[in-house]
Amino acid sequence: MVSDYTFTHLGLENGVAGPHIFDICQTPDGIVWWSTKNTVDRFNGSSVRNYRLDTDAPYSHFSGRTIGLSRGMDGCLYAFDNKGCIFRYDACQDGFVPVADVQALMGGESVILNHIHVEEEAIWVALDRGTYCIRNGVISPLLDKRNTHFILAYRDTHLLCTESGLFTLDSPDAQVEFLYPGNAETAFYDADAQRLWLGSFSSGMFMLAYAGDSFKAVPVKNLPANPVRSIIARDAETLLVGVDGFGVYTVPARAAAPMASLLFDANEGEKGVLHGNGVYSLLLDQWGDIFIGTYSGGVDVARPSRGIAEVFRYTSSSQGLVRNNHINCVAHFPAWGTVVGTDGGVTLLRDGRTQIKGEDLVVLDVCEDGDALLLATFGKGVYRLDRSGKVSPYYSKAGGQLKDDYVYVFCRSADGHLWMGTLMGELVERTPDGFRYYPVQTVQDMLQLPDGRMAVGTAAGILTVTPGSTYVEELMLADADVDVNRYIMSLFLDGNRLWVASDGGGIYILDLESEESRQLTERDGLSGNSVCSIVKGRDGRFWVGTENGLCHVDPEGKISPVNHIWSLNREYTRNAASLLEDGRILLGSTDGLLVLHPEKVETGSYPAPLHLVGARFKARDEQERVSKMARLMSGQPELSLRYRDNTFELLFESVNLRYQRDIAYQYQMDGGEWSPLSAEGHFRFAEVKSGTHQLQVRSVSRASRAVLDTCSLRVKVAQPLWNTWWMWLLYILLITGAFVGAWAIYQLHNRYMRLILSSPSLQAAREPSAPEESRPVDGANQEFVDRCTRIVVAHMADSAFSIDDLCREVGTSRTYLYMRLKTFTGDSPQDFIRFIRMERAAVLLRDRQPVAQVSEAVGFDNPKYFSTVFKKYFGVSPSKYR
């Protein structure tokens, strides 16, 4: 049934090269490949990559071109086009390399290649003119002049499907034997039942079963007479059949008179889940998912729910459990059964019967009230649903019972009173004596605490209300100095622990006795920080619905996301969660109702081998790149790089399509810390230092944190040019040359000095002559210093007085001033000015003048800065200098 599957479409928006899908195949590493008109696409569960089959053929070669796929007996993937070109995928080159050109091998004659079958030493090719075999670059006919559509390894022989009958051939050197007349487009052999199934172009499908020494043909009933393109086994009891133009059918594999039943199609109706009816290829992957390739709709993937959850959605062509897919609330009442509030009314499900009431209402919450149900609506107040099925207005703003018609939540307190929370109006309590009102607005959820107070979750925090008192107090989730998200979405009480779901802050768990709280966020493993609903299962796990999917929290606080289960990965809605008596959990989302079987949710480890896919780095040419890639993809992976190319990117993947969204990656370099988890199957390493590094990459389950697989490789980065051995040799030569040159100069200087000492005439020539008269320099220098001092003292209180001002007053340049002051005082001009000011400040401070006044008197605008300079100069602050 369609309800047993969840569906995903892969189209142009997901990276698929085109809508025309001709063939689908899966390789041993779990990768799913499909062929389009011009490319082969590779799908690892997360992303799609496109590969072109490059040829040097003329433009006419691509007219009407289609591409097919075949997995060889050696496990390699082969691709071929209907023009006769055959390619093989090469992991080192990450592309398809040519293997054979049938048209060239046949002397340039035009051919149509329909299918290939690859064995160890031979390629069997199905052509429009017969069946041929390619060995050692030579093509030879096996079955001539018969349009062959398909070749199947059948028992210990080969089945040749032609438009004029079935033939068998044991080997290329054996004789062809006729098996059965009639057209055959494709075939499938059921080894367990020893049944051969044939799909024809216009006569439907047949089962061939042994009847003594011959075959008995049994037609499959209820199957359209269109071309049967693909036949596969879904399980031991059922076949899946792709019919061009009609969708996917199921056929019982063990029935004596098989009858086909439609499973999926692209028409209006309950089974209309595909994006195209022209089914060309089917694949059942290693994990039981069905890949469906159609001529005009891309790839559809049908994943069995495996009993984990039933998803109920409304479609225009089907009558389902709900009439609107936006689920606002879920509840179960013994007298009413399961009640679901949606944007299109309320659904009642009991004893297998479904009733939908109030389709013009947006129902946000439901509550049992005597023998009726109360419906909280968006903008229309409270409605009442009675036993007869009549829905009528009950409480409203116009009626005087409510202060606002946008009613978000109901709550029944222990004393039987009904509480109603609204968006902009006051909180309402209905008592036997009438209505009470409390100053609380923007109510999202509420419940009663063990001490009798009502805890009301609002857009401004949790407010506590004591029944009968208008005093409202906020229930704090943390200390006042701690940042807290106060927009409350949902509340759940577990004993003395209050679980609080916030819009953007994750979950707060508040111990009502100790008043201590704990916060859980995405960093701890939550699927998202905008938490919408919380419910506790019978096994003690808390199930948390967020805007980004579902997770569960065990009693010890360990969080396990379950978004890898396709049916559970959705946006959940506020407060829409309920535990049923049988242990199932109802969950509301923006895309339908989920009935979850918690005990079937697996979070343990699973097989997902980690493979290196490739690397991106700079290389001199293509030959060098291929050589390095071959080394990287070998049994002992190693990547050698030049120093200037020490930035590279590694590509890797663990493939398990069933759990693909649960897989994340980490790396570790040289035994350091593991990197944070990343869903991307690549890591970039920038400017790696020279040397040999050990790099480890591992894949990890997000849900269980179990390590799935690990791979190691060695990265060698060459030394930089300046650190190579021959550069060090050059350095030694240069240093040696410099030392020899210096020694030679030293020796020459010694010889020159000895010559001077040994020659009196030269020694006399070097002695300076006595000055004609001595000049009194000391007095002039002292006069210069005194003049500078007087100028600084004159401008003592001027904070703007600078070195340039001093230069102008003295009448000299800044450089000359510096040289003279430095020579005769030992201070720079700046230190000279500061020295005079500090000495003057010391005198004033000893006269008991205030620090601020002294600061201003010696040219400091900022007393605090003056204190800093003074303390640095004298070692004590101005206030203590007194």
C-alpha positions in Angstrom: 0.0 0.0 0.0 1.1 3.6 -0.6 0.7 4.3 3.2 3.5 1.8 3.8 6.0 4.1 2.1 7.4 7.5 2.4 8.5 9.2 -0.9 11.3 11.5 -2.0 11.7 13.0 -5.5 15.1 13.7 -7.0 14.9 16.1 -9.9 16.6 19.1 -11.4 16.5 21.0 -8.1 18.5 18.2 -6.5 21.2 18.1 -9.1 19.8 15.5 -11.5 21.0 16.4 -15.0 17.7 15.8 -16.7 14.2 14.4 -16.3 14.7 11.4 -18.7 16.0 8.4 -16.7 16.8 5.3 -18.7 18.7 3.0 -16.3 19.4 2.7 -12.6 22.2 0.6 -11.0 23.8 0.2 -7.6 27.5 -0.6 -7.1 28.9 -2.7 -4.1 29.8 0.4 -2.2 26.1 1.4 -2.0 26.2 4.2 -4.5 23.2 4.5 -6.7 23.8 5.5 -10.4 21.3 6.4 -13.1 21.7 7.4 -16.7 20.0 10.4 -18.4 20.1 11.5 -22.0 23.6 12.9 -21.8 25.1 12.1 -18.4 25.5 9.4 -15.7 24.5 10.7 -12.3 26.0 9.4 -9.0 23.9 9.5 -5.8 25.4 8.8 -2.4 22.3 9.5 -0.3 23.2 13.2 0.2 24.2 14.7 -3.1 24.1 14.1 -6.8 27.2 14.3 -9.1 27.0 14.4 -12.9 29.5 12.6 -15.2 29.6 13.1 -19.0 30.7 10.4 -21.4 33.1 12.4 -23.4 33.8 11.3 -27.0 35.3 13.0 -30.0 32.3 11.9 -32.1 30.7 14.4 -34.4 27.5 16.2 -33.5 25.4 13.7 -35.4 26.5 11.0 -32.8 24.4 12.7 -30.2 21.1 12.8 -32.1 18.6 10.5 -30.3 21.2 9.4 -27.9 20.3 7.4 -24.8 22.7 6.0 -22.1 22.4 2.7 -20.3 24.2 1.1 -17.3 25.4 -2.3 -16.5 27.3 -3.7 -13.5 30.1 -6.1 -14.6 30.9 -9.4 -13.0 34.1 -7.7 -11.7 31.9 -5.2 -9.7 32.8 -2.3 -12.0 30.2 0.0 -13.4 29.9 0.2 -17.2 28.0 2.8 -19.2 27.1 2.7 -22.8 25.1 4.7 -25.3 22.9 3.5 -28.1 25.5 4.6 -30.7 27.9 1.8 -29.6 30.3 3.5 -27.2 31.2 1.6 -24.0 32.8 3.2 -20.9 34.0 2.0 -17.5 34.0 4.1 -14.3 37.6 4.7 -13.0 37.7 5.8 -9.4 41.3 7.2 -9.7 40.2 9.5 -12.5 36.7 9.9 -11.0 35.3 9.6 -14.5 34.3 7.2 -17.2 37.1 6.0 -19.5 36.4 4.6 -23.0 36.5 0.8 -23.3 35.2 0.0 -26.7 33.5 1.5 -29.8 31.3 -1.1 -31.3 30.7 1.0 -34.4 34.4 1.3 -35.1 35.0 -2.4 -34.4 32.4 -3.2 -37.0 34.1 -1.1 -39.7 32.1 2.1 -39.2 28.7 0.5 -39.8 25.8 2.3 -37.9 24.5 0.2 -35.1 22.0 0.5 -32.2 23.4 -0.8 -28.9 20.6 -1.9 -26.6 22.4 -3.6 -23.7 25.7 -5.1 -22.6 26.7 -7.9 -20.2 30.3 -7.8 -19.0 32.2 -10.8 -17.9 35.9 -11.2 -17.0 37.3 -11.5 -20.5 34.4 -10.6 -22.7 31.7 -8.0 -23.3 28.5 -9.3 -24.6 26.6 -6.7 -26.6 23.0 -6.7 -27.7 22.6 -4.9 -31.0 19.8 -4.2 -33.4 21.4 -6.7 -35.8 22.2 -9.5 -33.3 24.3 -10.5 -30.3 28.0 -10.0 -30.5 31.0 -10.6 -28.2 34.1 -8.3 -27.8 37.3 -10.1 -26.7 40.8 -8.7 -26.9 39.6 -5.8 -29.0 38.0 -8.0 -31.6 34.2 -8.3 -32.1 32.6 -11.5 -33.3 28.9 -12.5 -33.9 27.1 -14.9 -31.5 23.5 -14.6 -32.8 23.3 -12.8 -36.1 20.4 -10.9 -37.7 18.1 -10.8 -34.7 17.3 -7.6 -32.9 18.5 -8.3 -29.4 17.1 -6.2 -26.5 18.5 -7.8 -23.3 21.1 -10.3 -22.1 20.6 -12.1 -18.8 22.9 -14.4 -16.9 20.5 -17.3 -16.5 21.5 -20.5 -14.5 24.8 -21.6 -16.1 24.1 -20.0 -19.4 23.1 -16.7 -21.0 19.5 -15.7 -22.0 19.3 -13.7 -25.2 16.0 -11.7 -25.4 15.2 -10.7 -29.0 12.1 -9.4 -30.7 11.6 -12.8 -32.3 12.2 -15.2 -29.4 14.4 -16.4 -26.6 17.8 -18.1 -27.1 20.4 -19.5 -24.8 24.1 -19.5 -25.2 26.6 -21.1 -22.7 29.7 -19.3 -23.9 30.9 -17.3 -26.9 32.3 -20.5 -28.4 29.2 -22.7 -27.9 26.1 -23.1 -30.0 23.0 -21.0 -29.7 19.9 -22.9 -28.6 16.3 -21.7 -29.2 14.2 -21.6 -26.0 10.9 -19.9 -26.6 9.2 -17.8 -29.4 7.9 -14.3 -29.0 9.1 -10.8 -28.3 11.0 -10.2 -25.1 12.2 -6.7 -24.0 13.5 -7.7 -20.6 13.7 -10.7 -18.3 14.1 -11.7 -14.7 15.0 -15.1 -13.3 13.7 -16.2 -9.9 16.2 -18.9 -8.9 14.3 -20.0 -5.8 11.1 -20.7 -7.6 12.8 -21.6 -10.9 10.6 -19.2 -12.8 11.6 -17.0 -15.7 9.7 -13.8 -16.2 9.5 -12.0 -19.5 8.4 -8.5 -20.3 7.3 -7.8 -23.9 6.8 -4.7 -25.9 3.1 -4.9 -26.5 1.9 -8.2 -25.1 2.4 -7.6 -21.4 4.3 -10.0 -19.2 4.7 -13.8 -19.1 5.9 -16.4 -16.6 7.8 -19.3 -18.0 7.8 -22.3 -15.7 9.3 -25.7 -16.3 6.8 -28.4 -17.4 8.8 -31.5 -17.9 11.4 -30.8 -20.6 9.7 -27.6 -21.9 8.5 -24.3 -20.7 4.9 -23.4 -20.0 4.0 -19.7 -20.6 1.5 -18.1 -18.2 0.4 -14.6 -18.9 0.2 -12.1 -16.1 -3.3 -10.7 -15.9 -4.4 -7.2 -15.2 -1.2 -5.7 -16.7 -1.4 -3.1 -19.5 -0.2 -4.1 -23.0 2.4 -1.4 -23.0 6.2 -2.0 -23.0 7.4 -3.7 -19.8 10.8 -2.0 -19.2 11.9 -3.4 -15.8 11.2 -6.5 -13.6 12.8 -6.9 -10.2 12.1 -8.8 -6.9 10.8 -6.7 -4.0 11.0 -9.8 -1.7 10.6 -13.6 -2.0 6.9 -13.2 -2.6 6.5 -10.2 -4.8 7.8 -8.8 -8.0 7.9 -5.1 -9.0 7.2 -4.4 -12.7 7.8 -1.1 -14.4 5.3 -0.5 -17.3 6.0 2.4 -19.7 3.1 4.8 -19.5 1.3 3.1 -16.5 3.6 3.2 -13.5 4.7 0.4 -11.1 2.8 -2.8 -10.5 3.2 -5.7 -8.1 3.0 -9.3 -9.2 2.9 -12.3 -6.8 6.0 -14.3 -7.5 4.6 -17.7 -6.3 1.1 -17.6 -7.7 0.0 -20.2 -10.3 -2.1 -17.6 -12.1 -0.3 -14.3 -11.3 -2.5 -11.1 -11.2 -0.8 -7.7 -11.3 -1.9 -4.9 -9.0 -1.1 -1.2 -9.4 1.3 0.1 -6.7 2.4 3.6 -7.8 1.6 5.9 -10.7 1.5 9.6 -11.5 -2.3 9.9 -12.0 -4.9 11.5 -9.8 -5.8 9.2 -7.0 -4.4 7.6 -3.9 -1.6 5.8 -5.8 -0.5 8.9 -7.6 2.8 9.5 -5.9 5.2 9.4 -8.9 6.3 12.3 -11.1 6.0 10.3 -14.3 4.2 7.2 -15.6 6.9 6.2 -18.2 8.8 3.8 -15.9 12.0 2.7 -17.5 14.0 1.3 -14.7 13.5 0.0 -11.1 16.0 -0.7 -8.4 15.7 -2.3 -5.0 18.7 -1.1 -3.1 20.6 -2.9 -0.4 18.3 -1.5 2.3 14.9 -2.2 0.7 14.3 1.3 -0.8 12.7 1.4 -4.3 14.3 3.7 -6.9 12.0 4.4 -9.8 13.3 6.1 -12.9 10.8 7.5 -15.3 11.1 9.1 -18.8 9.8 12.5 -17.8 9.8 12.7 -14.0 13.3 12.1 -12.8 13.9 9.7 -9.9 11.3 8.8 -7.3 12.4 6.9 -4.1 9.8 4.9 -2.2 11.1 4.0 1.3 9.2 1.4 3.4 8.2 2.8 6.7 9.1 -0.6 8.3 6.4 -0.1 10.9 8.1 2.8 12.6 5.4 5.3 11.8 2.3 5.8 9.8 1.9 9.1 8.1 -1.6 10.4 7.4 -1.7 13.2 4.9 -4.5 14.8 3.0 -4.4 14.9 -0.8 -7.0 16.2 -3.2 -7.4 12.8 -4.7 -7.6 10.7 -1.6 -9.8 10.5 1.5 -7.5 10.3 4.5 -7.6 10.5 8.2 -7.3 14.3 8.1 -8.7 17.0 5.8 -5.9 19.4 6.4 -2.1 18.6 6.8 -1.4 21.3 9.3 -2.0 19.5 12.6 -2.4 21.8 15.6 -3.4 19.4 18.4 -3.8 15.7 19.1 -5.6 14.0 22.0 -7.3 10.7 22.9 -10.5 10.5 25.0 -12.1 7.2 25.8 -15.6 8.4 24.9 -14.5 10.1 21.7 -11.5 8.2 20.5 -8.6 10.0 18.8 -9.2 13.7 18.2 -7.1 15.7 15.8 -7.4 19.5 15.4 -6.2 21.0 12.1 -6.4 24.1 10.1 -9.4 22.5 8.5 -11.6 21.5 11.4 -11.4 18.5 13.8 -11.1 14.8 12.9 -12.6 12.1 15.1 -11.2 8.6 14.7 -12.9 5.7 16.6 -13.4 2.0 15.8 -12.0 2.5 12.3 -14.5 5.2 11.5 -13.5 8.8 10.6 -15.6 11.9 11.1 -14.5 15.4 10.1 -16.4 18.3 11.7 -16.1 22.1 11.6 -14.1 22.3 8.4 -14.3 26.1 8.4 -12.5 26.3 11.8 -8.8 26.4 12.7 -8.8 24.2 15.8 -5.8 24.8 18.1 -6.8 22.7 21.1 -9.6 20.4 22.2 -10.9 19.5 25.6 -13.6 17.2 27.0 -16.4 19.0 28.7 -19.2 16.7 30.1 -20.7 14.9 27.1 -19.3 17.3 24.6 -16.0 18.5 23.2 -14.8 22.1 23.3 -12.8 23.4 20.4 -10.4 26.3 20.9 -10.3 28.2 17.6 -8.2 30.8 16.0 -10.3 34.0 15.8 -13.7 32.4 16.5 -13.6 31.8 20.2 -14.7 28.4 21.7 -17.0 26.0 19.8 -18.9 23.1 21.2 -19.2 19.7 19.5 -22.0 17.6 20.9 -22.8 13.8 20.5 -25.0 14.4 17.5 -22.0 15.9 15.6 -23.3 19.5 15.8 -20.7 22.2 16.0 -21.9 25.5 17.5 -20.4 28.7 19.0 -20.0 28.4 22.8 -17.8 31.1 24.3 -16.7 34.3 22.6 -15.7 37.9 23.2 -19.1 39.1 21.9 -20.8 36.8 24.4 -18.9 38.3 27.2 -17.1 35.1 28.4 -13.8 35.8 26.7 -11.6 38.9 26.3 -10.2 37.7 23.0 -11.5 35.2 20.3 -8.0 33.8 19.5 -8.1 30.9 21.9 -4.8 28.9 22.0 -5.0 26.4 24.8 -7.3 24.7 27.3 -6.3 23.3 30.7 -8.4 21.4 33.3 -7.2 22.0 36.9 -7.5 19.5 39.7 -10.7 21.1 41.0 -12.4 20.7 37.6 -12.2 24.3 36.6 -11.6 25.0 32.9 -8.8 27.4 32.0 -8.6 29.1 28.6 -5.6 31.0 27.4 -5.9 33.5 24.5 -3.5 35.5 22.4 -4.3 39.1 23.4 -7.0 38.8 26.0 -6.8 37.9 29.7 -6.5 34.4 31.0 -9.9 33.0 31.8 -10.9 30.5 34.6 -14.4 29.0 34.4 -15.7 28.1 37.8 -19.2 26.9 38.9 -19.9 30.5 40.0 -18.8 32.1 36.7 -15.6 33.4 35.1 -12.5 34.8 36.6 -9.9 36.8 34.7 -6.1 37.1 35.2 -3.7 39.6 33.5 -1.9 37.1 31.4 -1.6 37.3 27.6 0.1 35.6 24.6 -0.6 32.1 26.2 1.0 29.2 24.4 0.5 26.4 26.9 -0.3 25.8 30.6 -0.5 23.2 33.3 -1.0 22.9 37.0 2.0 22.6 39.3 2.2 20.2 42.3 1.6 23.1 44.7 -1.7 24.0 42.9 -0.5 27.0 41.0 -1.1 27.3 37.3 2.1 27.6 35.2 1.3 29.5 32.0 3.8 29.5 29.2 3.7 32.8 27.3 5.7 34.7 24.7 7.2 36.6 27.7 8.1 33.7 30.0 6.5 31.3 32.4 4.0 33.1 34.6 2.5 31.4 37.7 -1.1 32.2 38.8 -2.7 31.2 42.1 -6.3 30.4 41.5 -8.6 33.1 42.9 -5.7 35.7 43.2 -4.8 38.2 40.6 -1.2 38.1 41.7 1.0 37.0 38.8 4.7 36.0 39.3 7.3 34.9 36.7 8.9 31.5 37.2 12.5 32.1 36.6 14.4 29.5 34.6 17.9 30.8 35.5 19.6 33.5 37.5 18.9 37.1 36.4 22.3 37.5 34.8 21.9 34.4 32.6 20.6 34.8 29.0 17.3 32.9 28.8 14.9 32.4 25.9 11.5 33.4 27.4 9.3 32.5 24.4 7.6 29.4 25.7 6.1 26.9 23.2 5.1 24.0 25.3 5.3 22.7 28.9 5.5 19.1 30.3 5.5 18.1 33.9 7.5 15.0 34.9 7.2 14.6 38.7 9.0 17.7 40.2 10.8 18.5 36.9 9.2 20.9 34.5 10.3 20.5 30.9 10.0 23.8 29.1 10.1 24.0 25.3 11.3 27.4 23.9 11.3 29.0 20.5 15.0 29.3 19.8 16.5 28.4 23.2 16.0 24.6 23.2 14.7 22.9 26.3 15.0 24.0 29.9 14.5 21.4 32.6 13.6 23.1 35.9 13.7 21.2 39.2 10.8 22.7 41.1 12.3 21.8 44.5 15.9 22.9 44.1 15.1 25.6 41.5 18.1 24.4 39.6 17.7 24.2 35.8 19.5 22.6 32.9 19.4 23.7 29.2 19.5 21.3 26.2 20.3 22.8 22.8 21.5 21.7 19.4 25.0 21.5 20.8 23.8 18.7 23.1 22.2 16.9 20.1 18.7 18.4 19.8 17.4 18.4 16.2 16.6 22.1 16.5 16.5 24.9 19.1 12.9 25.8 18.3 11.2 23.1 20.3 7.5 22.6 19.6 6.3 19.6 21.6 7.4 17.2 24.4 5.8 13.9 25.3 7.1 11.0 27.5 6.8 7.4 26.2 6.1 4.4 28.2 9.8 3.4 28.2 10.8 6.6 29.9 12.2 8.4 26.8 11.1 11.9 26.1 10.2 12.6 22.5 10.9 16.1 21.4 9.4 17.6 18.2 11.2 20.6 16.8 11.0 22.7 13.7 13.9 20.7 12.3 12.8 17.2 13.1 12.4 14.7 15.9 14.7 13.4 18.7 14.4 11.5 21.9 16.0 12.1 25.3 16.6 9.1 27.6 16.3 9.3 31.4 20.0 10.0 31.7 19.8 13.0 29.4 21.4 11.5 26.3 19.9 12.9 23.2 19.4 10.9 20.0 18.2 12.6 16.8 16.1 10.3 14.6 15.9 12.5 11.4 17.7 9.8 9.5 14.3 8.0 9.4 12.7 9.7 6.4 9.2 9.7 7.7 10.2 11.4 10.9 12.2 14.3 9.4 9.6 17.1 9.3 8.6 20.3 11.0 6.5 19.5 14.1 3.8 21.8 15.5 3.3 23.5 18.8 1.9 21.3 21.6 0.7 18.6 19.2 1.9 15.4 21.0 0.0 12.7 22.9 0.7 9.3 24.3 -1.8 6.5 23.6 -2.7 3.7 26.0 -1.0 1.1 23.7 2.3 3.0 23.8 2.0 4.6 20.4 2.6 8.4 20.2 0.6 10.9 18.1 2.6 13.7 16.7 1.3 16.7 14.7 3.4 18.3 12.0 2.9 20.9 9.3 2.7 18.0 6.8 0.3 15.5 8.3 -0.2 13.3 11.4 2.3 10.7 12.5 1.5 7.7 14.6 4.8 6.6 16.0 5.8 3.2 17.3 8.7 4.2 19.6 9.9 0.7 20.3 10.8 0.3 16.6 13.0 3.3 16.3 16.6 2.1 16.1 19.6 4.3 17.1 22.3 1.7 17.2 25.2 1.2 14.8 24.8 0.0 11.3 27.2 -0.8 8.4 28.5 2.2 6.5 32.0 1.6 5.2 34.1 4.8 4.8 35.7 5.3 1.4 38.0 7.9 0.1 36.3 9.3 -3.0 39.1 11.7 -4.2 41.0 14.8 -3.5 41.4 18.3 -4.9 44.9 19.6 -5.2 47.2 21.4 -7.6 49.2 19.3 -10.0 51.6 20.1 -12.9 49.5 18.2 -15.4 46.8 15.5 -15.7 49.4 12.7 -15.7 50.7 13.8 -12.3 47.2 14.1 -10.9 46.2 10.6 -12.0 49.4 9.2 -10.6 48.8 10.9 -7.2 45.2 9.8 -7.2 46.2 6.2 -7.9 48.5 6.3 -4.9 45.8 7.9 -2.7 43.2 5.2 -3.7 45.6 2.3 -3.1 45.6 0.0 -0.2 48.0 2.2 1.7 46.7 5.7 0.8 49.3 8.5 0.6 49.2 12.0 -0.8 52.4 13.8 -1.7 52.4 17.5 -2.3 54.8 20.3 -3.1 55.2 23.0 -0.4 53.5 25.6 -2.6 50.6 23.2 -3.1 50.1 22.5 0.6 46.4 23.4 0.5 44.2 20.5 -0.5 40.7 19.0 0.0 39.8 15.4 0.7 36.5 13.9 -0.4 35.1 10.8 1.4 31.8 9.2 2.2 30.1 6.5 4.2 27.1 5.2 2.3 24.0 3.7 3.9 21.0 5.1 2.2 18.7 4.1 4.9 20.6 6.1 7.6 22.3 8.6 5.3 21.1 11.6 7.2 22.4 10.2 10.4 26.0 10.0 9.2 28.5 12.7 10.0 32.3 13.0 9.7 35.4 14.0 11.7 39.1 14.2 11.1 42.2 14.1 13.3 45.6 15.3 12.3 48.8 13.9 13.9 46.9 12.6 17.0 45.3 15.9 17.8 41.7 16.7 18.7 38.9 15.4 16.6 37.2 18.1 14.6 33.5 18.9 15.1 31.0 16.7 13.4 30.2 17.7 9.9 27.6 16.3 7.5 29.7 17.4 4.5 31.7 14.6 2.9 34.8 16.7 2.5 37.4 18.6 4.6 39.7 21.4 3.4 43.2 21.6 4.8 45.0 25.0 4.3 48.7 25.7 4.4 49.7 22.4 6.0 53.3 22.6 7.3 56.0 20.6 5.6 56.7 17.1 6.9 54.8 13.8 7.1 51.4 13.8 8.7 49.1 11.0 9.8 45.5 11.9 9.0 42.5 10.0 10.2 38.9 10.4 9.0 36.0 8.7 10.6 32.2 8.5 10.1 30.0 8.7 13.2 26.3 8.1 13.9 24.7 11.4 15.0 22.1 9.5 17.0 24.2 7.1 19.0 27.7 8.7 18.5 29.0 5.3 17.5 32.0 5.3 15.2 30.9 3.6 12.0 34.2 3.3 10.2 37.7 4.9 10.1 40.3 5.3 7.4 43.8 6.6 7.7 46.2 8.1 5.1 49.6 9.7 5.1 50.1 13.2 3.8 53.6 14.3 2.8 54.3 17.9 2.2 57.7 18.7 0.8 60.0 21.2 2.4 59.8 24.8 1.1 62.5 26.0 -1.3 64.4 27.8 1.4 64.5 24.7 3.6 65.8 22.1 1.0 69.2 20.5 1.4 70.7 22.3 -1.6 69.5 25.7 -0.3 71.2 24.9 3.0 74.3 24.1 1.0 74.0 27.4 -0.7 73.6 29.1 2.7 76.7 27.4 4.0 78.7 28.5 1.0 77.5 32.1 1.3 78.3 32.3 5.0 81.7 30.7 4.4 82.3 33.2 1.6 81.3 36.1 3.9 83.6 34.8 6.6 86.5 34.4 4.2 85.9 37.9 2.9 85.8 39.4 6.3 89.0 37.6 7.3 90.7 38.9 4.2 89.7 42.5 5.0 90.9 42.0 8.6 94.2 40.8 7.4 94.5 43.7 5.0 93.7 46.1 7.8 96.4 44.5 10.1 99.0 44.9 7.3 98.1 48.5 6.8 98.4 49.3 10.6 101.7 47.6 10.8 102.9 49.6 7.8 101.8 52.9 9.6 103.6 51.9 12.8 106.8 51.0 11.0 106.9 54.3 9.0 107.3 57.6 11.1 106.4 59.7 8.1 103.0 58.0 7.7 102.3 58.1 11.4 103.0 61.9 11.5 100.7 62.4 8.5 97.8 60.7 10.4 98.1 62.9 13.6 95.7 65.9 13.4 97.2 69.4 13.7 96.4 71.4 16.8 93.6 74.0 16.6 94.6 77.6 16.1 92.5 78.7 19.1 90.2 77.1 21.6 86.6 78.1 21.7 84.6 78.2 25.0 81.9 75.7 24.3 80.7 75.0 27.9 79.2 78.4 28.5 77.4 78.5 25.2 75.8 75.1 25.8 74.7 76.1 29.3 73.1 79.2 27.9 71.2 77.1 25.4 69.9 74.8 28.1 68.9 77.7 30.3 67.1 79.4 27.5 65.1 76.2 26.7 64.2 75.9 30.4 62.9 79.4 30.6 60.7 78.9 27.6 59.2 75.7 29.1 58.6 77.4 32.4 56.8 80.2 30.7 54.4 77.8 29.0 54.1 75.5 32.1 50.3 75.6 32.2 49.8 75.4 28.5 48.7 71.8 27.8 49.0 72.4 24.0 52.7 73.4 24.3 54.7 71.0 22.1 58.2 70.3 20.9 57.4 72.1 17.7 56.5 75.2 19.8 59.8 74.9 21.6 61.6 74.8 18.3 60.0 77.9 17.1 60.8 79.8 20.3 64.4 78.7 20.2 64.7 79.3 16.5 66.1 75.9 15.5 65.0 72.7 13.7 63.5 69.7 15.5 66.5 67.6 14.7 69.1 70.1 15.9 67.1 70.6 19.1 67.1 66.9 19.7 70.8 66.6 19.1 71.8 69.4 21.4 69.5 68.5 24.3 70.4 64.8 24.1 74.1 65.7 24.0 74.1 68.2 26.9 71.3 66.9 29.2 70.9 63.2 28.2 67.1 63.7 27.6 65.1 64.0 24.5 63.0 67.2 24.1 59.9 65.4 25.2 61.6 64.0 28.4 63.2 67.5 29.0 59.7 69.2 29.0 58.2 66.4 31.2 61.2 66.7 33.6 60.6 70.4 34.2 56.8 69.9 34.6 57.2 67.0 37.1 59.7 68.9 39.2 57.4 71.9 39.3 54.5 69.6 40.2 56.5 68.2 43.1 57.1 71.7 44.5 53.4 72.5 44.3 52.3 69.2 45.9 54.7 69.9 48.8 52.8 73.2 49.3 49.7 71.1 49.9 47.9 72.2 46.7 45.1 69.9 45.4 46.1 67.3 42.8 43.6 68.5 40.2 44.9 72.1 40.6 48.5 71.0 40.3 47.6 68.9 37.2 46.2 72.0 35.5 49.1 74.2 36.6 51.7 71.9 35.0 49.8 71.5 31.7 47.8 68.3 32.1 44.1 68.4 31.2 43.4 65.0 32.6 44.2 64.6 36.3 44.1 60.8 36.0 46.7 60.8 33.3 48.8 63.3 35.4 48.7 60.8 38.3 49.8 58.0 36.0 52.8 60.0 34.7 53.7 61.3 38.1 53.7 57.8 39.7 55.8 56.6 36.8 58.3 59.4 37.4 58.5 59.5 41.2 57.3 56.0 42.1 54.4 57.2 44.2 51.0 58.7 43.4 50.6 62.5 43.8 48.2 62.0 46.8 50.9 60.1 48.7 53.8 62.3 47.7 52.7 65.0 50.2 
